[in-house]
Amino acid sequence: MRFFAAHESSGAMEGAILTYSLLALGLVLLTVGGDTLVRGASTAARSLGVSPLLIGLTLVGFGTSTPELVTSLTAAFADSPGIAVGNVVGSNSANILLILGLTVLIAPFAVDRTAFKRDGTMLVVATLICVAAVLAGVVGRIWGVAMVAMLIAYIVLAYLGERNVQDAERAKFEHIAEDAPDAKGGIWAGLGLAVLGIALTIGGARLLVDNAIVIARDLGVSDTIIGLTVVAIGTSLPELVTSVVAALRRHADVALGNVIGSNLYNILGILGITAIVTPIRVPVEIARFDIWVMLAATALLIVFVRTGMRLSRWEGFALFAAYVVYVGWLVRGAL
């Protein structure tokens, strides 16, 4: 009997190690896939003569949000709304509190008042729409169509507003395009890399979602907790990389654009597209608590920026500390 018990214990341990390893592999594939997609798409766009402004507004923002999109779609099809919605809500909180907090700790920066007025306003509107959709209980196709339409309108208006103006905001988007990884070989190499990036991202999302569900069941916690923490942080890795690289290159102001752009894409693009493809039931715990954390994080960002139009190290520390407290609360509640 002891032999069989030990054998079963050993088998369970090996199964757990395999599950966590596959989840980690999924995160790696998502990160590499997102980076490869941005590299390929940016290269192809430059080969076609697309302006750095348009690349910064669209390809880089969409590329770095691809892991969230594929993960949420995969989770929705797997009937795991906790991961599908938790991924978006958790990623937005992580973008502001964790990623922007760390970036500001590395390099504080001033904020362009005119640019932030437009983008910050749009972020607040999108966040309030997300709150309303979550409180509705089901993010359906009507919500999805409205969200995607708003995203398209924002991109068009931002492009038209910056196309003929040489200001700090245009420079920011061009810096985003310049900081995006490039590849040699022209348009065909770029398209090939983009396709490879999409394939890696899809494979990574499948591994991440499947094994996150297994881990949630093994630990006896909801997949919402896993979606808000492991999945959300993992799919935000591309934003973390691009923001930290921008800070190290003395383009720290780009990090704010990355975060605002990513949060807009997450709500209006990722949640919107996912809802159009398949309506999503919102887990009760997200509506009760986590959506309000995302709203509070957005409000905190607005307050910090509006008081002096710059982000300082103590504000970066406050953002980062708030994220540590939030994750600690989630872990405590799951135990």
KEKEKE-523788 format. One line per field, with one value per residue (C-alpha): residue in three letters; x, y, z. Coordinates in steps of 0.25 Angstrom, whole numbers, plus 5000, padded with zeros to 4 digits. Layout:
resn ala; ...
c1 X; ...
c2 Y; ...
c3 Z; ...
***
This chain:
resn met; arg; phe; phe; ala; ala; his; glu; ser; ser; gly; ala; met; glu; gly; ala; ile; leu; thr; tyr; ser; leu; leu; ala; leu; gly; leu; val; leu; leu; thr; val; gly; gly; asp; thr; leu; val; arg; gly; ala; ser; thr; ala; ala; arg; ser; leu; gly; val; ser; pro; leu; leu; ile; gly; leu; thr; leu; val; gly; phe; gly; thr; ser; thr; pro; glu; leu; val; thr; ser; leu; thr; ala; ala; phe; ala; asp; ser; pro; gly; ile; ala; val; gly; asn; val; val; gly; ser; asn; ser; ala; asn; ile; leu; leu; ile; leu; gly; leu; thr; val; leu; ile; ala; pro; phe; ala; val; asp; arg; thr; ala; phe; lys; arg; asp; gly; thr; met; leu; val; val; ala; thr; leu; ile; cys; val; ala; ala; val; leu; ala; gly; val; val; gly; arg; ile; trp; gly; val; ala; met; val; ala; met; leu; ile; ala; tyr; ile; val; leu; ala; tyr; leu; gly; glu; arg; asn; val; gln; asp; ala; glu; arg; ala; lys; phe; glu; his; ile; ala; glu; asp; ala; pro; asp; ala; lys; gly; gly; ile; trp; ala; gly; leu; gly; leu; ala; val; leu; gly; ile; ala; leu; thr; ile; gly; gly; ala; arg; leu; leu; val; asp; asn; ala; ile; val; ile; ala; arg; asp; leu; gly; val; ser; asp; thr; ile; ile; gly; leu; thr; val; val; ala; ile; gly; thr; ser; leu; pro; glu; leu; val; thr; ser; val; val; ala; ala; leu; arg; arg; his; ala; asp; val; ala; leu; gly; asn; val; ile; gly; ser; asn; leu; tyr; asn; ile; leu; gly; ile; leu; gly; ile; thr; ala; ile; val; thr; pro; ile; arg; val; pro; val; glu; ile; ala; arg; phe; asp; ile; trp; val; met; leu; ala; ala; thr; ala; leu; leu; ile; val; phe; val; arg; thr; gly; met; arg; leu; ser; arg; trp; glu; gly; phe; ala; leu; phe; ala; ala; tyr; val; val; tyr; val; gly; trp; leu; val; arg; gly; ala; leu
c1 5000; 5011; 5018; 5005; 5003; 5017; 5015; 5002; 5009; 5021; 5012; 5004; 5016; 5021; 5008; 5008; 5022; 5018; 5006; 5014; 5024; 5014; 5008; 5022; 5024; 5011; 5015; 5029; 5022; 5012; 5023; 5032; 5020; 5016; 5030; 5031; 5018; 5022; 5035; 5029; 5018; 5026; 5037; 5026; 5019; 5033; 5035; 5022; 5025; 5015; 5018; 5025; 5012; 5003; 5012; 5012; 4997; 4993; 5003; 5011; 4999; 4991; 5003; 5007; 4992; 4991; 4994; 4982; 4973; 4977; 4977; 4963; 4957; 4963; 4958; 4944; 4943; 4948; 4936; 4945; 4940; 4948; 4961; 4954; 4950; 4960; 4971; 4966; 4963; 4975; 4984; 4979; 4982; 4995; 4999; 4996; 5000; 5012; 5017; 5016; 5020; 5033; 5036; 5034; 5043; 5054; 5052; 5042; 5037; 5028; 5015; 5010; 4997; 4990; 4993; 4989; 4976; 4971; 4977; 4974; 4960; 4958; 4964; 4954; 4942; 4947; 4949; 4935; 4929; 4936; 4931; 4916; 4918; 4923; 4912; 4902; 4906; 4908; 4917; 4909; 4911; 4904; 4915; 4926; 4922; 4921; 4935; 4941; 4935; 4940; 4954; 4954; 4949; 4959; 4971; 4965; 4964; 4977; 4984; 4977; 4980; 4995; 4998; 5001; 5006; 5020; 5018; 5022; 5010; 5014; 5028; 5024; 5017; 5029; 5038; 5029; 5031; 5046; 5047; 5039; 5048; 5052; 5056; 5064; 5059; 5048; 5033; 5033; 5042; 5033; 5020; 5027; 5031; 5017; 5010; 5020; 5017; 5002; 5005; 5014; 5003; 4992; 5000; 5004; 4990; 4985; 4996; 4994; 4979; 4978; 4988; 4983; 4970; 4976; 4984; 4972; 4965; 4977; 4978; 4963; 4962; 4954; 4959; 4956; 4968; 4977; 4972; 4974; 4988; 4997; 4990; 4988; 5003; 5008; 5000; 5005; 5020; 5021; 5016; 5026; 5037; 5034; 5032; 5045; 5053; 5047; 5051; 5065; 5066; 5062; 5048; 5041; 5029; 5026; 5023; 5011; 5006; 5009; 5000; 4989; 4989; 4989; 4978; 4969; 4972; 4970; 4956; 4951; 4959; 4961; 4948; 4940; 4945; 4944; 4929; 4926; 4931; 4925; 4917; 4924; 4917; 4924; 4928; 4922; 4935; 4940; 4928; 4928; 4943; 4953; 4946; 4946; 4961; 4963; 4955; 4962; 4976; 4971; 4966; 4980; 4987; 4979; 4981; 4996; 4998; 4989; 4996; 5009; 5008; 5019; 5021; 5031; 5038; 5029; 5017; 5023; 5026; 5011; 5006; 5015; 5012; 4997; 4999; 5006; 4995; 4984; 4991; 4993; 4979; 4975; 4985; 4980; 4965; 4969; 4975
c2 5000; 5010; 5007; 5010; 5023; 5027; 5024; 5032; 5044; 5044; 5043; 5055; 5063; 5060; 5064; 5077; 5080; 5077; 5086; 5098; 5096; 5096; 5109; 5116; 5111; 5117; 5131; 5130; 5127; 5138; 5148; 5143; 5143; 5157; 5162; 5155; 5160; 5174; 5172; 5166; 5176; 5188; 5183; 5181; 5194; 5202; 5195; 5200; 5214; 5215; 5227; 5224; 5232; 5222; 5210; 5215; 5218; 5204; 5193; 5194; 5196; 5185; 5176; 5177; 5174; 5162; 5152; 5158; 5157; 5142; 5138; 5144; 5138; 5124; 5125; 5130; 5118; 5109; 5114; 5121; 5135; 5137; 5137; 5144; 5156; 5155; 5156; 5169; 5175; 5169; 5174; 5188; 5189; 5183; 5192; 5205; 5200; 5190; 5194; 5209; 5209; 5201; 5210; 5223; 5217; 5216; 5229; 5240; 5248; 5260; 5259; 5267; 5274; 5274; 5260; 5255; 5263; 5255; 5241; 5242; 5246; 5234; 5225; 5230; 5228; 5214; 5210; 5215; 5207; 5195; 5197; 5198; 5185; 5177; 5182; 5178; 5163; 5159; 5166; 5163; 5167; 5180; 5184; 5178; 5186; 5199; 5197; 5193; 5205; 5214; 5209; 5211; 5225; 5228; 5223; 5231; 5244; 5243; 5240; 5252; 5261; 5258; 5255; 5270; 5275; 5274; 5273; 5265; 5255; 5252; 5250; 5241; 5232; 5232; 5228; 5217; 5212; 5215; 5206; 5195; 5184; 5183; 5172; 5171; 5166; 5175; 5173; 5158; 5155; 5164; 5157; 5144; 5148; 5154; 5140; 5133; 5143; 5140; 5125; 5126; 5134; 5125; 5113; 5120; 5125; 5110; 5105; 5117; 5116; 5100; 5099; 5111; 5104; 5092; 5099; 5107; 5093; 5087; 5099; 5099; 5114; 5120; 5122; 5137; 5138; 5131; 5141; 5153; 5149; 5139; 5141; 5156; 5158; 5148; 5155; 5168; 5164; 5171; 5184; 5183; 5180; 5192; 5201; 5198; 5198; 5212; 5217; 5212; 5219; 5232; 5231; 5229; 5237; 5227; 5217; 5225; 5225; 5210; 5208; 5217; 5211; 5197; 5199; 5205; 5193; 5183; 5189; 5194; 5184; 5171; 5171; 5177; 5167; 5155; 5159; 5160; 5146; 5140; 5148; 5147; 5144; 5153; 5146; 5152; 5154; 5163; 5171; 5172; 5176; 5175; 5185; 5195; 5193; 5196; 5208; 5213; 5210; 5219; 5230; 5230; 5231; 5243; 5250; 5247; 5253; 5265; 5269; 5276; 5269; 5259; 5246; 5245; 5234; 5234; 5233; 5221; 5215; 5217; 5211; 5199; 5197; 5198; 5186; 5178; 5180; 5177; 5164; 5161; 5162; 5153; 5142; 5144; 5142; 5130; 5123
c3 5000; 5003; 4990; 4983; 4991; 4989; 4974; 4973; 4981; 4971; 4959; 4964; 4967; 4953; 4947; 4955; 4950; 4935; 4937; 4942; 4932; 4921; 4926; 4927; 4913; 4909; 4915; 4907; 4894; 4896; 4899; 4888; 4878; 4882; 4880; 4867; 4862; 4865; 4858; 4845; 4844; 4847; 4836; 4826; 4829; 4828; 4814; 4809; 4813; 4825; 4834; 4848; 4853; 4848; 4852; 4866; 4867; 4862; 4859; 4872; 4881; 4874; 4874; 4888; 4892; 4883; 4895; 4902; 4890; 4887; 4902; 4904; 4891; 4895; 4909; 4904; 4895; 4906; 4915; 4925; 4926; 4939; 4930; 4918; 4926; 4937; 4927; 4922; 4936; 4942; 4931; 4931; 4946; 4944; 4933; 4942; 4955; 4952; 4939; 4939; 4954; 4951; 4939; 4947; 4958; 4947; 4940; 4945; 4933; 4929; 4922; 4911; 4915; 4902; 4898; 4912; 4911; 4899; 4902; 4917; 4914; 4905; 4915; 4926; 4916; 4912; 4926; 4930; 4918; 4923; 4937; 4931; 4923; 4934; 4943; 4932; 4935; 4921; 4911; 4898; 4884; 4885; 4895; 4886; 4874; 4881; 4887; 4874; 4867; 4878; 4876; 4861; 4863; 4873; 4864; 4852; 4860; 4867; 4853; 4847; 4858; 4858; 4844; 4840; 4854; 4859; 4874; 4886; 4884; 4870; 4874; 4885; 4875; 4866; 4877; 4880; 4865; 4866; 4879; 4872; 4868; 4853; 4844; 4831; 4818; 4814; 4813; 4811; 4823; 4831; 4827; 4829; 4843; 4846; 4842; 4851; 4862; 4861; 4861; 4873; 4881; 4878; 4882; 4895; 4898; 4897; 4906; 4916; 4917; 4917; 4928; 4936; 4937; 4942; 4952; 4957; 4959; 4966; 4976; 4978; 4974; 4963; 4949; 4951; 4962; 4952; 4941; 4949; 4954; 4946; 4932; 4934; 4937; 4927; 4915; 4920; 4918; 4904; 4910; 4922; 4912; 4903; 4914; 4922; 4909; 4906; 4920; 4918; 4905; 4911; 4905; 4918; 4913; 4903; 4915; 4918; 4903; 4904; 4916; 4912; 4898; 4903; 4913; 4902; 4893; 4904; 4907; 4893; 4885; 4892; 4901; 4889; 4879; 4888; 4892; 4877; 4874; 4887; 4898; 4911; 4925; 4935; 4948; 4961; 4968; 4957; 4957; 4972; 4974; 4963; 4953; 4964; 4966; 4951; 4952; 4964; 4957; 4945; 4955; 4962; 4949; 4945; 4959; 4959; 4945; 4947; 4959; 4953; 4939; 4942; 4949; 4960; 4967; 4979; 4971; 4963; 4977; 4981; 4968; 4970; 4985; 4982; 4972; 4983; 4992; 4982; 4978; 4993; 4995; 4984; 4989; 5003; 4998; 4990; 5002
***
